[in-house]
């Protein structure tokens, strides 16, 4: 049965596992940060966010990969869904991990934002945009499938 899976779904599932693994590594780093008496609260919060982002995005990617038979996207929608979710997963986990490494937050840019704060904020943006593209492609595919 596994060989019957859509190749795009299998590729997305592979990247889901990578994002999940990065999230688990972030959890380990979060634990180490919490045990470090010299660590800042923002660094611990950044690693906690990275851990959650890796888990949440990895699971979402996996669920979408497993839903291909339900969604039945056409070629264009499938590409938007697959590559959009890959962008979402990596954008969120890498921006979060960057925040942990550089003790930065991705808050709305202002005059006090450091270069690292801006990198985190703008690192999230491809994923923010891509998730809406993915959801639109999925909704369109589901609407056509239902008709």
C-alpha positions in Angstrom: 0.0 0.0 0.0 2.8 2.5 0.9 4.1 2.3 -2.7 0.7 3.6 -3.9 1.2 6.9 -2.1 1.5 10.0 -4.2 5.2 10.9 -4.7 4.5 14.5 -3.7 2.9 13.3 -0.5 5.9 11.1 0.3 8.2 14.1 -0.3 6.1 16.3 2.0 6.1 13.5 4.6 9.9 13.3 4.5 10.2 17.0 5.1 7.7 16.7 7.9 9.9 14.3 9.7 12.9 16.6 9.3 11.0 19.5 10.7 9.8 17.3 13.6 13.4 16.2 14.2 14.5 19.9 14.3 11.7 20.6 16.8 12.9 17.7 19.0 16.5 19.0 18.9 15.1 22.5 19.8 13.4 20.9 22.8 16.7 19.5 23.9 18.3 22.9 23.5 15.4 24.5 25.4 16.0 22.1 28.3 19.7 23.0 28.3 18.9 26.7 28.3 16.6 26.3 31.2 19.3 24.5 33.2 21.8 27.3 32.4 21.7 30.0 35.2 23.2 32.6 32.9 20.6 32.1 30.1 18.1 34.9 29.5 14.4 34.4 29.7 14.1 35.5 26.0 16.5 32.7 24.9 14.5 30.1 26.8 11.3 31.4 25.3 12.8 31.3 21.8 13.9 27.7 22.2 10.5 26.8 23.6 8.9 28.4 20.6 11.2 26.5 18.3 10.3 23.2 20.0 6.6 24.0 19.6 7.0 25.2 16.0 8.9 22.1 15.0 6.3 19.8 16.5 3.2 21.7 15.3 4.5 22.4 11.8 5.9 18.8 11.4 2.6 17.3 12.4 0.6 19.7 10.2 2.9 18.8 7.2 2.4 15.1 7.9 -1.4 15.4 8.2 -1.6 17.3 4.9 0.6 14.7 3.2 -1.7 12.0 4.5 -4.8 13.9 3.3 -3.8 13.8 -0.4 -6.3 11.1 -1.2 -9.1 13.2 0.4 -8.0 16.5 -1.2 -7.2 15.1 -4.6 -5.4 18.2 -5.8 -4.7 18.8 -9.5 -1.1 19.2 -10.6 -0.9 22.9 -10.0 -2.7 22.7 -6.6 -0.5 19.8 -5.6 2.7 21.8 -6.3 1.3 24.8 -4.3 0.4 22.5 -1.4 3.6 20.5 -1.3 6.1 23.3 -1.8 4.0 25.8 0.2 4.0 23.4 3.2 7.7 22.8 2.9 8.2 26.6 3.0 5.9 26.9 6.0 7.7 24.1 7.9 11.2 25.3 7.3 10.5 29.0 7.6 8.9 28.5 11.0 11.4 26.1 12.5 14.5 27.9 11.2 13.3 31.4 12.2 12.5 30.0 15.7 15.9 28.3 16.0 17.7 31.4 14.8 15.9 33.3 17.6 17.2 30.7 20.1 20.8 30.9 18.8 20.9 34.7 18.8 18.6 35.4 21.8 16.2 37.3 19.5 12.5 37.6 19.3 10.4 38.0 16.1 8.2 40.8 17.4 6.9 43.6 15.2 9.9 45.6 14.0 10.5 48.9 15.8 13.3 51.4 16.5 14.8 49.1 19.2 14.8 45.9 17.0 18.2 44.3 16.6 19.4 42.9 13.3 18.6 39.4 14.8 15.1 40.4 15.9 14.5 41.5 12.3 15.9 38.3 10.9 13.5 36.3 13.0 10.5 38.5 12.1 11.3 38.4 8.4 12.3 34.7 8.6 8.7 33.9 9.6 7.2 35.8 6.7 7.6 33.3 3.9 5.7 30.7 6.0 3.0 33.2 7.0 2.3 33.9 3.3 2.7 30.3 2.2 0.2 28.9 4.6 -2.6 31.1 3.1 -1.6 29.9 -0.4 -1.7 26.3 0.8 -5.1 26.7 2.5 -6.5 28.3 -0.6 -5.2 25.5 -2.9 -6.6 22.9 -0.5 -10.0 24.6 -0.2 -10.2 25.0 -4.0 -9.3 21.3 -4.5 -11.8 20.2 -1.9 -14.5 22.3 -3.4 -13.9 20.8 -6.9 -13.7 17.3 -5.5 -17.1 17.8 -3.7 -18.8 19.1 -6.9 
